[in-house]
Amino acid sequence: MTKPLGFRTAARRYMMVFWPLMIAYLAALFAGVFIVDKETSPLYLRAGFAVAVALPLFGILWAMLRQTKETDEYTRLRQLEALAEAGAITTGAVFLVGFLEIFNAIDDVPLFLFGPLFFLAFGLAHCRQRLGKTV
């Protein structure tokens, strides 16, 4: 277990990792959109850009977990509860959409949309915690 650093220090360390990774994510995403043609680009180029876009997101998830480990017990509990709620919402949505697709009730849904759903659910769960607490 990492030694607690305090909320401000942990948040500052998180932002020092988050923003460069987010810039790398956006740069890879926009470069891929303009460079890669789905029909004519070779497989290695398409796969390379897919990995280049996904890797910063792995880093952001790692930074979220590191921030959680570096804070006090109360903040850690709130972060982990928000992560658990986001995971439950995202997993439930994956099951629902998957079964709707299996029974041909809807067309195929792009799988990558569940990533932003997770981050949205995490943010909403975190905001709900802040609004619901009086401490």
Stockholm file with secondary structure:
# STOCKHOLM 1.0

chainA/1-135         MTKPLGFRTAARRYMMVFWPLMIAYLAALFAGVFIVDKETSPLYLRAGFAVAVALPLFGILWAMLRQTKETDEYTRLRQLEALAEAGAITTGAVFLVGFLEIFNAIDDVPLFLFGPLFFLAFGLAHCRQRLGKTV
#=GR chainA/1-135 SS CCCCCCHHHHHHHHHHHHHHHHHHHHHHHHHHHHHCCTTTSCHHHHHHHHHHHHHHHHHHHHHHHHHHHTSCHHHHHHHHHHHHHHHHHHHHHHHHHHHHHHTTSSCCCCGGGHHHHHHHHHHHHHHHHHHHCCC
#=GC SS_cons         CCCCCCHHHHHHHHHHHHHHHHHHHHHHHHHHHHHCCTTTSCHHHHHHHHHHHHHHHHHHHHHHHHHHHTSCHHHHHHHHHHHHHHHHHHHHHHHHHHHHHHTTSSCCCCGGGHHHHHHHHHHHHHHHHHHHCCC
//
